[in-house]
């Protein structure tokens, strides 16, 4: 039997202590997830990304990965390692709102470069803007990019939709059948969760203030149009077409022309706002203008003429080419028509 001296025994014990210390210096997978969620709740995104061991996303998909877009009114209920090998681990977590509504999720971790890294720190959310031209999450308002629904990467936590007060429209977002306008997010066991479609729908109606803005804008534009002493004012919701000119000169000598005239509002239209994919169609009902002019025949004879026209630009008698867009909670913009349909009586 080979004896071990006191010095050798101390050396072996020292190696064992160092080994145990080194092993304990690396956080376990559940500790990594707990630290990550704590950093997110504290709105410390730099620390959260560092703990997760991932690169920071960029571009439009990372629009809401900012401290301002995070709500801290939630708590971590549990974090537990479900499975672990030398290279991978699965950790489940439960977070809850202050009213005890909770959600669970699962993080996949990989052991790389002597540390645990979270492979799925984000959730995917497909944001629905409805007729609005902006997105609003936790009162962070950003312009809507492109058409249709947009997908964003989101940190774990609590998100509220379209809570910024608006003076021009009333917004009713829904995420559940109960009409809850918020959602708790955690990654899914199979990687990135989603994409969530949130909110499920957004119902937008104009307030009286918004309707008044549209009404004043359209009336102001019509007032500008009637000042133009031309047969067909450009970009206006009325005008004389070739057919109407033939009607005015019907029965006159060949070569008779309408040489001058002016427009007058007989009745301003009633405004109807119809939601569409982005913004509103502005439809006008019962608006009427009158054209009064002079037609001159080849023999020099001048005759007064008059015709009444409907204020309209659409293919249907009650539809116009006016559009309204809601670009921020406080701004409603009216776009003027490009053509008129020249409907006259």
C-alpha positions as CSV (number, residue, x, y, z in Angstrom):
1,X,0.0,0.0,0.0
2,X,1.4,3.4,-1.0
3,X,1.0,5.9,1.8
4,X,-0.1,9.5,1.2
5,X,1.7,12.2,3.2
6,X,0.0,15.0,4.9
7,X,1.1,17.4,2.2
8,X,-0.3,15.2,-0.5
9,X,-3.6,14.9,1.3
10,X,-3.9,18.6,1.7
11,X,-3.2,19.0,-2.0
12,X,-5.9,16.6,-3.0
13,X,-8.4,18.3,-0.7
14,X,-7.5,21.6,-2.2
15,X,-8.1,20.4,-5.7
16,X,-11.5,19.0,-4.6
17,X,-12.5,22.4,-3.0
18,X,-11.4,24.3,-6.1
19,X,-13.4,21.9,-8.3
20,X,-16.5,22.3,-6.3
21,X,-16.1,26.1,-6.2
22,X,-15.7,26.2,-10.0
23,X,-18.7,24.0,-10.5
24,X,-20.8,26.3,-8.3
25,X,-19.6,29.4,-10.0
26,X,-21.7,28.8,-13.1
27,X,-25.5,29.4,-12.6
28,X,-27.8,26.6,-13.1
29,X,-30.3,26.8,-16.0
30,X,-33.2,27.9,-13.7
31,X,-31.0,30.5,-12.2
32,X,-30.2,31.9,-15.6
33,X,-33.9,32.1,-16.5
34,X,-34.8,33.7,-13.2
35,X,-32.1,36.3,-13.6
36,X,-33.3,37.0,-17.2
37,X,-36.9,37.4,-16.2
38,X,-35.9,39.6,-13.2
39,X,-33.9,41.9,-15.6
40,X,-36.9,42.1,-18.0
41,X,-39.3,43.0,-15.1
42,X,-36.8,45.7,-14.0
43,X,-36.9,47.0,-17.6
44,X,-33.1,46.5,-17.9
45,X,-32.9,45.2,-21.4
46,X,-29.2,45.3,-21.8
47,X,-28.7,43.1,-18.8
48,X,-31.5,40.7,-19.9
49,X,-29.9,40.3,-23.3
50,X,-26.5,39.8,-21.7
51,X,-27.9,37.1,-19.3
52,X,-29.6,35.4,-22.2
53,X,-26.3,35.3,-24.1
54,X,-27.9,36.3,-27.4
55,X,-27.3,39.1,-30.0
56,X,-29.7,42.0,-29.9
57,X,-32.2,41.9,-32.7
58,X,-32.4,44.9,-35.0
59,X,-34.7,46.4,-37.6
60,X,-38.5,46.8,-37.5
61,X,-39.0,43.5,-35.7
62,X,-37.2,44.9,-32.7
63,X,-39.3,48.1,-32.5
64,X,-40.7,47.2,-29.1
65,X,-37.6,45.9,-27.5
66,X,-37.2,49.1,-25.5
67,X,-37.7,49.9,-21.8
68,X,-40.6,52.2,-22.5
69,X,-42.5,49.3,-24.1
70,X,-42.3,47.2,-20.9
71,X,-44.8,47.0,-18.1
72,X,-43.5,45.9,-14.7
73,X,-46.9,45.1,-13.2
74,X,-46.4,41.4,-13.1
75,X,-44.5,38.9,-11.0
76,X,-42.4,35.7,-11.4
77,X,-44.4,32.9,-9.7
78,X,-42.0,30.0,-10.4
79,X,-38.9,28.9,-12.4
80,X,-38.0,25.2,-12.6
81,X,-35.6,23.1,-14.5
82,X,-37.5,20.3,-16.2
83,X,-34.6,18.5,-17.9
84,X,-30.9,19.0,-18.1
85,X,-27.9,17.3,-19.8
86,X,-24.4,18.5,-20.3
87,X,-25.4,20.5,-23.4
88,X,-29.1,21.4,-23.2
89,X,-31.7,22.2,-20.6
90,X,-35.5,22.9,-20.5
91,X,-36.8,25.4,-18.0
92,X,-40.4,26.2,-17.3
93,X,-41.6,29.5,-15.8
94,X,-44.9,31.0,-14.6
95,X,-45.6,34.7,-14.5
96,X,-48.8,36.4,-13.3
97,X,-50.6,39.8,-13.4
98,X,-51.7,41.5,-10.2
99,X,-55.2,40.0,-10.6
100,X,-53.7,36.5,-10.5
101,X,-54.1,35.8,-14.3
102,X,-51.1,33.8,-15.1
103,X,-49.3,32.2,-18.1
104,X,-46.6,29.5,-18.3
105,X,-43.9,29.1,-20.8
106,X,-40.7,27.1,-21.4
107,X,-37.2,28.2,-22.2
108,X,-34.7,26.1,-24.1
109,X,-31.1,26.6,-23.0
110,X,-27.8,25.5,-24.6
111,X,-24.5,25.2,-22.8
112,X,-21.9,27.1,-24.9
113,X,-18.6,28.7,-24.1
114,X,-18.8,27.6,-20.5
115,X,-22.2,29.1,-19.8
116,X,-25.9,28.5,-20.3
117,X,-27.5,30.6,-23.1
118,X,-31.3,31.0,-23.7
119,X,-32.1,29.9,-27.2
120,X,-35.7,31.3,-27.2
121,X,-35.7,34.5,-25.2
122,X,-38.4,36.2,-27.3
123,X,-42.0,35.7,-28.2
124,X,-43.4,36.6,-31.7
125,X,-46.4,38.8,-31.8
126,X,-48.4,39.6,-34.9
127,X,-49.8,43.1,-34.2
128,X,-53.2,44.1,-35.5
129,X,-53.7,47.8,-36.3
130,X,-57.2,47.6,-37.8
131,X,-58.0,50.8,-39.6
132,X,-55.3,52.7,-37.7
133,X,-52.1,53.9,-39.2
134,X,-50.1,53.4,-36.0
135,X,-49.4,50.7,-33.4
136,X,-49.8,51.3,-29.6
137,X,-48.3,48.9,-27.0
138,X,-48.0,50.0,-23.4
139,X,-48.7,53.5,-24.6
140,X,-45.6,53.4,-26.9
141,X,-47.0,54.8,-30.2
142,X,-45.1,54.1,-33.5
143,X,-46.1,54.5,-37.1
144,X,-47.5,51.5,-38.9
145,X,-45.0,50.1,-41.5
146,X,-46.6,48.7,-44.7
147,X,-49.9,47.0,-45.1
148,X,-51.4,44.1,-43.3
149,X,-50.4,42.6,-39.9
150,X,-46.8,43.0,-38.8
151,X,-44.8,40.5,-36.7
152,X,-42.5,41.7,-33.8
153,X,-40.2,40.1,-31.3
154,X,-41.4,40.7,-27.8
155,X,-39.7,40.2,-24.4
156,X,-41.6,38.3,-21.7
157,X,-44.1,40.3,-19.7
158,X,-47.4,42.1,-19.8
159,X,-48.6,44.1,-22.8
160,X,-51.6,46.4,-23.2
161,X,-53.0,47.5,-26.6
162,X,-54.2,50.9,-27.7
163,X,-54.5,52.5,-24.2
164,X,-53.3,55.9,-25.3
165,X,-56.4,58.2,-25.2
166,X,-57.5,59.5,-28.6
167,X,-59.5,62.6,-29.2
168,X,-60.5,61.7,-32.8
169,X,-61.4,58.1,-32.6
170,X,-62.7,55.6,-30.1
171,X,-60.6,52.4,-30.1
172,X,-61.9,49.1,-28.8
173,X,-59.1,46.4,-29.0
174,X,-59.9,42.8,-28.2
175,X,-57.5,39.9,-27.4
176,X,-60.0,37.4,-25.9
177,X,-63.6,36.6,-26.1
178,X,-63.9,38.5,-22.8
179,X,-62.6,41.6,-24.5
180,X,-59.4,41.8,-22.5
181,X,-57.1,44.3,-24.1
182,X,-53.8,42.9,-22.8
183,X,-51.8,39.7,-22.9
184,X,-49.0,38.0,-20.8
185,X,-46.2,36.6,-22.9
186,X,-43.7,33.8,-22.3
187,X,-41.8,31.7,-24.9
188,X,-43.4,28.4,-26.0
189,X,-41.9,24.9,-25.2
190,X,-41.2,24.4,-28.9
191,X,-39.2,27.6,-29.3
192,X,-40.6,31.0,-30.2
193,X,-44.3,31.2,-29.3
194,X,-46.7,32.4,-31.8
195,X,-47.0,34.4,-33.7
196,X,-49.5,35.8,-31.3
197,X,-52.2,37.7,-33.1
198,X,-52.7,40.6,-30.7
199,X,-55.1,42.2,-30.3
200,X,-57.4,39.9,-32.2
201,X,-59.3,42.8,-33.6
202,X,-59.4,46.6,-33.3
203,X,-62.8,48.3,-33.7
204,X,-62.4,52.0,-34.6
205,X,-65.1,54.6,-34.7
206,X,-64.8,58.3,-35.1
207,X,-65.6,60.5,-32.1
208,X,-67.7,63.7,-32.5
209,X,-64.4,65.7,-32.5
210,X,-63.1,63.4,-35.3
211,X,-66.3,63.6,-37.3
212,X,-66.3,67.4,-36.9
213,X,-62.7,67.6,-38.3
214,X,-63.7,65.6,-41.3
215,X,-66.9,67.7,-41.9
216,X,-65.0,71.0,-41.6
217,X,-62.2,69.8,-43.9
218,X,-64.6,68.5,-46.6
219,X,-66.7,71.6,-46.5
220,X,-63.6,73.8,-46.7
221,X,-62.5,71.9,-49.7
222,X,-65.9,72.2,-51.4
223,X,-65.8,76.0,-50.7
224,X,-62.4,76.2,-52.4
225,X,-63.7,74.2,-55.4
226,X,-66.8,76.4,-56.0
227,X,-64.5,79.5,-56.4
228,X,-63.0,78.0,-59.5
229,X,-64.8,79.3,-62.5
230,X,-64.1,76.3,-64.7
231,X,-66.4,73.6,-66.0
232,X,-64.7,70.7,-64.2
233,X,-62.6,71.8,-61.2
234,X,-59.6,69.6,-60.8
235,X,-59.5,67.3,-57.7
236,X,-63.0,68.4,-56.7
237,X,-66.1,66.2,-56.0
238,X,-68.2,67.7,-58.8
239,X,-67.8,69.0,-62.4
240,X,-69.4,69.0,-65.8
241,X,-68.6,66.0,-68.0
242,X,-68.8,66.0,-71.8
243,X,-72.2,64.4,-71.4
244,X,-73.5,67.3,-69.2
245,X,-72.1,69.8,-71.7
246,X,-74.0,68.2,-74.5
247,X,-77.2,68.3,-72.5
248,X,-76.7,72.0,-71.8
249,X,-76.2,72.8,-75.5
250,X,-78.9,70.4,-76.7
251,X,-81.1,72.1,-79.3
252,X,-78.6,74.9,-79.9
253,X,-76.8,75.7,-83.1
254,X,-73.9,73.5,-84.0
255,X,-70.7,74.9,-82.5
256,X,-72.4,76.4,-79.5
257,X,-70.0,76.5,-76.5
258,X,-70.3,77.2,-72.8
259,X,-67.9,80.1,-72.4
260,X,-68.1,81.0,-68.7
261,X,-69.8,80.1,-65.5
262,X,-69.6,79.7,-61.7
263,X,-70.5,77.2,-59.0
264,X,-72.6,77.6,-55.9
265,X,-73.3,75.2,-53.0
266,X,-77.0,74.5,-52.8
267,X,-76.6,72.0,-49.9
268,X,-73.5,70.7,-48.2
269,X,-73.3,66.9,-48.0
270,X,-73.9,64.7,-44.9
271,X,-70.6,63.0,-43.9
272,X,-70.6,59.2,-43.4
273,X,-67.3,57.5,-42.3
274,X,-66.9,53.9,-43.3
275,X,-64.0,51.9,-41.8
276,X,-61.7,50.1,-44.2
277,X,-58.5,48.2,-44.0
278,X,-56.5,51.4,-43.3
279,X,-58.5,54.5,-42.3
280,X,-62.0,55.5,-43.4
281,X,-63.8,56.0,-46.7
282,X,-65.6,59.3,-46.4
283,X,-68.9,59.1,-48.2
284,X,-71.0,62.1,-48.9
285,X,-74.8,62.0,-49.1
286,X,-77.3,64.6,-50.4
287,X,-74.7,67.3,-51.3
288,X,-75.7,69.5,-54.2
289,X,-74.0,72.3,-56.2
290,X,-75.4,74.4,-59.1
291,X,-73.5,75.5,-62.2
292,X,-74.7,78.8,-63.8
293,X,-73.1,79.9,-67.0
294,X,-73.4,81.4,-70.4
295,X,-73.6,79.5,-73.7
296,X,-72.6,81.3,-76.8
297,X,-74.0,80.3,-80.2
298,X,-72.1,80.8,-83.5
299,X,-74.3,83.7,-84.4
300,X,-73.2,85.5,-81.3
301,X,-76.3,84.9,-79.3
302,X,-75.6,84.5,-75.5
303,X,-78.0,82.4,-73.4
304,X,-78.0,81.8,-69.7
305,X,-77.8,78.1,-68.6
306,X,-78.0,76.3,-65.3
307,X,-77.6,72.7,-64.1
308,X,-77.6,71.1,-60.7
309,X,-75.0,68.5,-59.9
310,X,-74.5,66.0,-57.1
311,X,-71.4,66.2,-54.9
312,X,-69.8,62.8,-55.5
313,X,-66.7,61.2,-56.8
314,X,-67.4,57.5,-56.4
315,X,-68.9,54.8,-58.6
316,X,-71.9,54.8,-56.4
317,X,-74.0,57.9,-55.9
318,X,-73.3,58.1,-52.1
319,X,-69.5,57.4,-52.3
320,X,-66.6,59.8,-52.8
321,X,-62.9,59.6,-53.2
322,X,-62.2,61.3,-49.9
323,X,-60.2,59.3,-47.4
324,X,-59.3,59.7,-43.8
325,X,-56.3,58.2,-42.0
326,X,-55.6,58.2,-38.2
327,X,-51.8,58.7,-38.1
328,X,-51.6,59.2,-34.3
329,X,-54.1,59.2,-31.4
330,X,-54.6,62.9,-31.9
331,X,-54.2,63.4,-35.7
332,X,-56.8,62.5,-38.3
333,X,-55.8,63.4,-41.9
334,X,-58.3,63.9,-44.8
335,X,-57.1,63.0,-48.3
336,X,-58.9,64.8,-51.2
337,X,-60.3,63.0,-54.2
338,X,-58.5,62.6,-57.5
339,X,-61.6,62.5,-59.7
340,X,-65.3,63.3,-59.8
341,X,-68.0,61.3,-61.5
342,X,-69.8,64.4,-62.9
343,X,-73.3,63.4,-61.9
344,X,-75.7,66.2,-62.8
345,X,-79.5,66.4,-63.1
